[in-house]
Amino acid sequence: MRVILDTSFLLFLVESGRDVISIIEDKLGEPVHPLVPDLVLGELRRLAGQAGRLSGKARMALEIAAKMEELKTGETGQVDEKLVELSLRLGNPVVTVDSGLEKLLRKMGVKCIYVNRRLEVYVLT
């Protein structure tokens, strides 16, 4: 299954130090092909350029994302809203650890895969 990764999920991959993609695959019972939208990469680059601990995590998240397929959208603007539009257009679920984004996706009728801090995976529509 092709899935769209959001910024919070990529940062969580760094924070958790775990192979969360494999945990999702176990839950779904099928392989996952992660897609990283260019607008998410842009957000990570902005975070990486700032001062503080988050910048280091963002740099590591960019290294992880570099091993995944980039989804070139040419989109700009509010990332969460663009992820909703992208998911609706492509029919691929968004993977997130952001409860606010998860609620927005559900409200808009977009399938999402929500992972909480305890590494519990929920497939929601």
Steps between C-alpha positions, in 0.01 A plus 500: 500500500628844409474742793571872536721593794456826686767703678405387850532135403848548354608683816348218707710245310807684632365542854383142542808336352273215392407356162147640510445421131534127582256539789248656257561219250433242771173675588390526136623155401660637185811691391499879524656727236561840664459818297647825631342809343735780403306737725580275800866506401479879482355515849778274631762719330354809668509325839856380437611859441372622835680493833426240766454128547229474237744605229717193564198271488389666177842443343487131595142478368623643168765226485230235554272664243782502243473118490129519416313603186449874468156603383541813291187710531617855442258595779563782744302627794360345814643147512213324680239634259716404202545147640121464518465616138783273387356196674156562352646546153727193508291273721793420730471520879705747703719363780525734799563522873332844509160465668385834357575388145343161571176674604506724190555199272211311659274804479578529129436127445863425422647166597791535738734285700551647845789386717505607863802545725455143633548376140137391473381517140144596405360491148224762487255631242 
